[in-house]
Amino acid sequence: MAMFNKGVSTQIGSDDAAPPQVVATQTSAAPAAGSESAVSTIAHDMRIVGDVTCSGVIRIEGNVEGSVKGARQVLVGRQGMVKGDVSAREAIIGGKIEGSVTASERVEVQGTALINGDLFAKSMLVQEGGRINGAIRMEENTSGQRNRESHSSAQTGPVAVVR
């Protein structure tokens, strides 16, 4: 059974505890240090309840009910859906996110994307048809959720409407 558990470990708690956390790691024959060839995929027929942590690239084609954190790159496909916050160096969104998106480098919102939450990034590309229902902050320091409280309420509100 060990071959079915490679690269994925779960932390199982008591019934009163928070949902289990899924930790995805890169798996390939012999990945070199800094290799970008390994991709962890959540397929279109998968549903994960709990937080997902990945050190490399994660592609989400299914459903995640929890946050996606620590990934170098998060790719949410057209059919992908995340009900939770997404935090990565780079995020490419083609599906639906119910939560905030924080990227230390860049965010790409594709034409099929819907983000119901705030977006924090250094740079951003929004394709025609991409929708963002939330505040947008583009700052050098993208720990945005902490910085958001430091802005006055006069500065908050819709920043851009993309149709």
Buried (B, 14 or more C-beta within 10 A) or exposed (E): EEEEEEEEEEEEEEEEEEEBBBBBBBEEEEEEEEEEEBBBBBEEEEEBEBBBBBBBBBBBBBBBBBBBBBBBBBBBBEBBBBBBBBBBBBBBBBBBBBBBBBBBBBBBBBEBBBBBBBBBBBEBEBEEEBBBEBBBBBEEEBEBBEEBEEEEEEEEEEBEEBE
